[in-house]
Amino acid sequence: MVRILVTGFEPFGEHVENISSRIVEALPQQIQLDDPWSALRETKKQSLQAVIETRILTVDEAGSLHTSSAVEKGERWDAILHLGLCESCQIPRIETLARDHLDMRIPDNSGRQVSNQVITGEGSLPVTVPAESWMSVPWSLECELSQDAGSYLCNETLYQTLRALHKISRVNEIMPPCLFVHLPDVVNCSIQEGLEFTHEVLERMMFRPVLSVVGALITRGESYLVAQRSTTEKHAGKWEFPGGKVESNETHPFALEREMDEEFGWQVRCGNSIGTWYHSLEKMDIALHILPTDFIGIPPDFTDMTLWTAHEAICWRNLDDPSKLDWLGNDGAVVQWMKETNYLAKSK
């Protein structure tokens, strides 16, 4: 059983209601959380039973400090989700950064109105979840990631909570996931839609993401093509089967054909996956799908790197080549599998 805190805010300004407090009031005390990535995961994970603790925060400095004060006094949750109203939003916004800045357009409910000031002077703080990886599985509502939580109480609350959580993580406690979600008003998001979306956010917070990626197996006789990531990219210098991540609602062949065009300017046709290889990164798991891939028409000039966006070299490797490459993730295991199964000879 996991314990999760979900907060909302009371009405403020000219609003007679706040969707965040209405959703908090409607949340059940216990819910079941299922793995959003179950179809992609190597080993199935059990559903979680969660106790939901809810609090409606006042729209003033005391409200913004309520959760952080509780954390500093020793209260612990397995996850913390703050909800708030975004007056200008049409769709939910998942806030990924708390800025060390306040500039309040209107006074809060206590009459406080801070103009263009830092909160602590310690700098902005990112959230503690890999939110970008969440967008690869479907949501019930269209939503977006944001790095601008505003400069009012929502941003202040997220900032103070993250700051308190960072303090406990420095004394060898595991830092729980913490997030702020801005919701549009009830005209653009019904309470039921907001409840379902909140449930989906909690599921993503409590399960380790699985990122589905595709890699191209391009062959030439007994050789296969691999590409080296450029020095300006994440995992610089690593060798991989070229490809990229699968976006929501994409098939594997479509995703790989798109990625090859975007990263190299190559026009290719991809077959179905010949297998899936799994490995783990710090904050997520990777499911690598390898697809046989052919160039459409005349093969490209591999010395022309004009349209390359993420790589700095390619290499044709013979399957019997004993030299070592600095592989990215589990790509080297694909080569070992091809050797063990004599795949290239069988696929001719």
N, C-alpha and C positions, 0 to 999 in steps of 0.2 A: 504494500500500500504506500503510495507516494502522497506527499502533502504539498499543495500548490496554493499560493496566494494570488488572487485576482482582485485588482482594485479598479474603481471607477471614480468619477468626480461628480460632485453636486452641480446643479445649474450655475451659470455665471453670466455676467453681463446682462443682455436683454433676453437670454434664453429662459424659458419657463420649465424646460426639462433638458436632461443630458442623456443621450443614448447610452453612454458608458455606464451610468448608474443604473439605468433600467435593465441593461444586460446583466450587470452584477447581481441585481436583485432577483433576476429570473434564473440564474445558474443553479443547478441542483447541487446538493451538498456532496454527492458522490457521483463520479462518472467513470466510464470505461474508456480508456485511450488505446486505440489500435495503431499498429505500425503503418505509416503512410507508404513506406518503401518495401512492404512485404513481398511484392511481386519481383523486386530486384535483388533482394537480400539472399546471400548464400545459405544462411541458416536462419530458420524462422524464429522470430521472437514472440514471446507470449504477450498478450494484452496486459495493460497496467490498470489497476484499480486506483483511482485518485480521490483523495479527500480535498474538496475545494473550500478554502477559506476566503471569504470576501470582505472587503472593506470599501466604504464610500468615503473618499477623501474630501476635505474642505478645500475650497479654492483660495488658498492663502499660504503663507510661508509654513505654517504648522502642518498643513496638508502635504506640502511638498517634502517635508522632513519626516513625515509619519513612518514610512516604511524603513528609511535609512536608520532612524532612531531605534526602531524595533530590532533591526539587524545588529546594530552596535550594542544593544542591550542583551543580545544572545538568542533572539528568536531565529529559527532556521526553517526554511522551506526548501523543497526540492526544485522549485521553479517559482519565479515571480513574473507575473504578467500585469502590466499597467495598461488600462484602456482609457481613452480620452476622446473628446469630440473635436473634430476638425471642421470648422465652419465653412471652409472653402472647398473641401474635398468632395469628389463625386464617387470615389471608390476608396476602400480601406488602404491605409498606408502603414507599412511595417517600418518603423524607425530604427535605423542601424547605427546612429551616432547621437550622443548627447553632447551638445556644445556647452562650453564653459562661458556662457553668455546669457544675459537677460536684457530684454528691451521690450517692456510691456506696453502694448498698444492701448490697453484700458486698465484701470485699477483692478486688483483682485477683489475678492469679496470682503476683505478687511480694510480696503481703501489703499493698500500699498500699491505703488506704481514705480517700478524700477526702470530707469532709462539708461540703456547702453552701458551696462556694467558687467564685469566678470563675476562668476559665482564664487570661485575660489582662487583663480589665477593658476591653477594646477594643470590646465589644459583640457581639451575635449576627450571624451571617453567613448570607444566603440562598444556596442552591445556584445554579449557573451554567447551569441549563437551564430552558426554559419548560415545566416538567412538567405544568402544568394543561392545556396544549393537547394533551398526549399521550393524554388520557382520551377524546378524541373518536373514536379508532379502536380496534377491538376488541383485547383481550388474550386470551391462551390461558387465563389464570387471572383470577379476580376479584381486584382489588387496590385500594388506596386511597392517596391523598396524605396526608401527615402533616407537621405542623410541630412535632413533638415526637420528636426522636431519642433521648430519654431523657437520663440524666445519668451514664452509665457510659462505657465505652471506645468504644462506637460513636459517640456524640456527640463525644467528645474527638478521635477520629481524623478525623471529617469536619471538625470545626472547624479543627484544625491544618492539614489539607490545603488547605482553602479559604483560610486565612490566608496560606499560602505562595504559593498561586496568585495571590492578590491582589497580593502583593509583586512577582511577576514581571510582572504586567499593568501595573504602574505604571512599568515601564521599557520600555514600548512593545512588549512581547510580547503576542501574542494569548492570552487566557485560555482554556484548553481546558475542555470540559464536565467537571464533576465531580459525583458523586452518591453517596448512600448508600441502599442498599436493605436493609430488614429482612425476613428470611424467617422464616416459622413453622418449627417443627421438622418432622422427617420424617414424623411422624404426620399432619400436615395438609398437607404438601407433599413429594411424592416427589422424589428426586434428579433424575429425568428431567423432571418438571414444573419444578423449579427451574432446570435447564439451559435449557429452552425459554424460560422467563420471562426469564432473564438475557440470552439472545440477543435477545429483543424489546426489552429495555431498551437494549442496546448499539445496536440499529438506530435507536431513537428519539434516542439521544444523538448519532449521527453524521449524521443527516439533518435538514434544516431543516423544521420542522412546517408543514403546510398546514391552516389552519382553515377548515372549510366553514361558511359562513353563508348565511342566506336573508333576502331582503328582499321586502316586499309592494308590488306595483304596484297601487295602488287608484286608479281613475280616475273622473272625473265629467265627461262631455263631452270637451272638449279639455284638461282639467286632470288633474293627478296629485297625490297626497298625499305630503308628506314631513314628517318630524318632527325637532325640534331636541333634542339631548341636554342634559339638565339640568346645572346647574353642579356638582352633587355627583358626576357620573359621569365616567368616563374619556372622553376626547375631548369635554369639556364645550363646549357651544355649536355643535358641528358638526351639519350637516344630513345626513339619511340617509333612505333608504327603510326604514321601520320593520321590525324583525325581530330576528334573533339567531342564535346558533350552533346547528348541528345536532349533537345528542348521538349517541353511539354507537348504531347500529342503528335510527335514526329515518329515515323518508322525509322528503324536503324538504317536501311539503305538511303532514305531521303536525307537523314541527318548527316551521314558521311559524305554524300554527294555535295551537300551544301557546304560542309566544312572544308572539303578539298578545294572547292571554288573560292571560298573566302580566304583560305590560308595560303594557297599557291596559285590560284587562277587556273587550276587544272579542271578539265571536264572529264568526269569519270562515270562509269556505271558500276553499281555495287550489287553483289548477290546477298544471299541470306547469311547470317552469322554461322561460322563453323564451330564456335565455342565461346564460352565466357570464362574469364579469368578474374579473380578477386584479389584485392589487396587493400590495406588500410593506410590512410593518412592520419594526421593529428586529429582532425575534427570530423572526418567522414570516411566512409568506405567507398571503394571504387569497383564497379562492375564493368570490366573491359570486354566488349564484344568485337571479335575480329571478323571482318567481312572480305571475301575475295573481291578484288577490285580491278577493273580494266579501264584503260584510257579509251575515250571515244575518239575515233579517227587516228591521226598521226600522233605518236607520243610527243610530249612537250620537249623543248630544249632545256635540259636540266641545268645548263650554265646560266640561263636567264632567270635571275632572281627578282626581277622588277616587281612582280606581284606577290612575292612572299611576305607574309606579315608576322610570322612567329618562329621561323626556322632560319638557320644560317648555312646548312649543308645537308646533302642527302648522300646515301651510300648504298651501293648494291652489294649485299653480303651473300657469299656462298654458304649453303647450309652446313658445309663441312669446315668452315673457317673456325679455327680454334681460338683466335684472338678474342679478348674480352672488350665489351663495350660498357660504358656507364649507362645502364638501362634506367628508364623511368618506370617506377612501379613494378608491375608484373609482366612487362613486355618481354623480358628475357625468358620467362616461363613459356611464352608462346613459341619461341624458337626451340626450346628444349622439347616441347610437345611435337613440333614438326619433325625434329630429328628422331624421336622415339617412334613416331607413327609412319615415318617416311612419307609425310604428307605431300611434298612437292612432286615426288615421282608418281604417287597414286592419283594426284589431281590432274595429270596431263591427259 
